Amino acid sequence: ASDRGIVRTFLVIGAVIGAIGVLSGLTLGVSTCVAIAEIGIPLPREYYISRLPVEMNLIEVLVVSLAAFGICLAATLYPSWEASRMRPVEGLRHG
């Protein structure tokens, strides 16, 4: 495989893993917020409010999701670059 093909393979795998992580985190986070908003978490009397407030902002959710996906892609850059520079014999020698 060419160096560019190796980098592309690592980036595609990183993108798939990142997408799965972002989608599962987004699903879990939004469903938890909706459940807390519906059911409510009571707070002790020391607080001025009786229930834990929940507010979801679409822009914030999108920015955090895109940032998480970008970090996943950025985390694949260095390993893909190192793997593309390694010759197959060196990879087999160093395991």
Buried (B, 14 or more C-beta within 10 A) or exposed (E): EEEEEBBBBBBEEBBEBBEEBBEEEBEEBEEEBEEBBEEEEEEEEEEEEEEEEBEEEEEEBEEBBEEBBEEBEEEBEEEBBEBBEEEEEEEEEEE
